[in-house]
Amino acid sequence: MVPQQIERDAFLDWVAQALKPRALDSQIQERVFARAMSSVEVLPSVLERQANQKEFALPIWEYLGIAASDRRIRNGRQMLRRHRDVLNRIEFAYGVEPGVITAIWGLETGYGEVRGEVPTLSALATLAFRGRRAPYFEDELIAALRLLQADDGAPEKLVGSWAGAIGHGQFMPSAVIGFAVDFDGDGRRDLCADDPTDALASIANYLHDHGWKKGQPWGFEVRLPGGFDYTLSGADQTRPSRDWAALGVIRADGGPIPDYGPGSILLPAGAGGVALLVLRNYRVITRYNRSQAYAIGVGHLSDRILGGPAFAGNWPATEPVLGQHEIGEAQNLLTCAGFDTEGVDGLRGPNTTRAVRAWQQANGAVPDGYISTDLLARLRADEANKSLDG
């Protein structure tokens, strides 16, 4: 039997034996399930896309070059002017500023130009069957079935991104259920229409419900004082803004840090790159997408659309970039050395940052939590020496 047929048979078994019982237990009608799943198939391209997500695979400076490109900034300013009236009404209703709504719209779909053409059910079924974070995507697949059941919609009309997100703001099905709004008053919560009104209001509703604080920035670039204690950096290290100021942290333009409440110092490229003080609204953006690069990208694009400057600091752009495989190798070596990263996934998450920082402290390196080529080389050398000693 050819491998494709083996995979197809395994998928059909999963649908019948695992997915269908759960869907029926979730009150999905059997006729809805049968109709929706009749043409669903595994999409290898979806798994390839998941393994190479730009916000995880690219170095932060390259990602920001895409996220806040000149073209995206220019188009964002144009869209902000074109939709100013509706964005102002949305701000009044939800307390979320037009700049960040426009930035999310721009980063997700290029202001509605690229909403995706991948069959949503097939994308979600592929990721639930074979992808990373399979339980999450199975939940989203059930949510998509619930959407179809509520609207008695045709499955073939449900299309979007490779990850199963739909519409101008690329909402996952559960977010559509929980946060989509009918802002234009036509009786439908339409996130995919050419008119982006409902979609933009739904983005604002999502941010509002997750704690957006109007009038406060997402964060801003800072300059760290000489002798800064890098163990204080990282999203898991939060202090009042006034405490950061007392430690000598200032804005990149030399101005003092306003009292915005709790914040964290982020070093997305380590001590040799840009330093940021991120605030409550940064964490709200991470509820939209958990990637650090994405949240920084949205915040920076929003600032640039509103006329703010590019980052003043330098990036270590000449340093060789580690891929996911090499980051995974570093995670494995750290864990073997007693600095547990709590999993090996090739991603620069908070658990890995903490483990790196602890290793750096123990080995006399700058504890910025950043996996560099030098750090990986030292980990490899330590492992080789341990093998020789053994």
Secondary structure, DSSP 8 states (H G I E B T S, - for coil): --HHHHHHHHHHHHIIIIIHHHHHHTT--HHHHHHHHTT----HHHHHHHHT-HHHHS-HHHHHHHHT-HHHHHHHHHHHHHTHHHHHHHHHHH---HHHHHHHHHHHHTTTT----EEHHHHHHHHHHHSTTHHHHHHHHHHHHHHHHHHT--GGG-EE-TTS-BTTTTB-HHHHHHH----S-SS---SSSSS-HHHHHHHHHHHHHTT--TT--SEEEEE--TT--GGG-STT--EEHHHHHHTT-EETTS------SEEEEE-TT-TTS-EEEE-HHHHHHHHH---HHHHHHHHHHHHHHTT-----S---TTS----HHHHHHHHHHHHHTT---SS--S---HHHHHHHHHHHHHTTS-------HHHHHHHHHHHHHHHHH-
